[in-house]
């Protein structure tokens, strides 16, 4: 017997729910939209400028990176 696509999807979703999962809808930016790359660049430049104006940021990041390199050190 051939199972319809809708039935297979329902079974799969039921199995996932039985495993303790639930569906979530997430809206993300449309990367094909005109102006997307320019907006990414604009925001990246703002973040870079904010990072450059924070003299303590590199020290914090270096400390965090050192913690990742040596997990036994606290």
Helices and strands as residue ranges (DSSP letters): H 5-18, H 36-52, H 57-69
